[in-house]
Amino acid sequence: MPDNLNKKYYSTYNLPYQFIIRAKVFFGRKILNYKNREMNHIIDFIQNNRNDDSILDIGCSTGHMVEAMSTRFGPQHVHGADIHINSVERNRIVFKQNQFHHIRNGFYKENEKKYSAITLMHVLEHVDHPSDLLSNIKNLLTENGILALSVPQERLRGDLAIPENIFNIMKGDFTNVHVRKYSFDSVKKDIEAAGLNIIDHKYIHQFYPNKNQKSFANYSLILFIKKIKIR
C-alpha cells in the first residue's frame, strides 16, 4: 500500500471517481476559468523559480496538470505520480512521453532529492496525516526545490466536492472525501510541522481574476513552499 495512505483512499479514488474530476476540471477551465488561473499561476511561478531538474505532480489523477506543465517545460521534464495504479496505467497510455509513478512503499526513498519542483493540487485535504505526507514530499525536493500546494477554500467541509461525495453515497459510503477544511492558518501549521516554509501565496477567486484576498467566494489557496534551512 502507498506510504501514509490506507485502503480507503485506494478504494475511493478509482477510475469512476477520476471521470468526475475530469468533468470538474473541464468546467473550471472552459466555463468559469478559475482552474486555468490556478494552474497557470503555479506554472508561471515554477518557470520563474526552478532550475532544470525534473518536475513531479503528486496526485496526478487524470493527468491534466502533467499535460499543462508539459506544454511549458516539455514532457521529458514532467513526471506524474498517483496512489491508484489504474490511473497511472491509463496516463502511461495517454501521455506516452511522460513518466508516471505508482505511489507505494519505497516510492519516497527511491526518488529522494530528484525534483526541483513538485505540485500537490487538491490532495492534502484528503489525507489523514498531512504533515507526514509533506515530510515525505520534502525529501523528494532538491536543496532549493519548490513545492506548489493548493487547497480548496470551502465554506463548509466538502462543499467543493459535492459530486464526489454524491458518488460516495451512491456506493454506500457516507464518508466526506475531504478530511478537513483548510484556511491559511491551519494549512500553515501542517506545513511548518513538516519542516517547510511558505515563501508566497495567492487566493484564486471563482469569478474575479484579479482578486487576491480571503473571500467567501474563493475557489482555492495556492502556497509556494521551500525547505527550512538549518544554519
Secondary structure, DSSP 4 states (H G I P E B T S, - for coil): --TT--HHHHHHSSHHHHHHHHHHHHIIIIIS-HHHHHHHHHHHHHHHH--SSEEEEET-TTSHHHHHHHHHH-GGGEEEEES-HHHHHHHHHHSTTSEEEE--TTHHHHTTT-EEEEEEES-GGG-SSHHHHHHHHHHHEEEEEEEEEEEE--SSTTTT-HHHHHHHHHTT----S-S----HHHHHHHHHHTTEEEEEEEEEESS-TT--S--TTEEEEEEEEEEPPP-
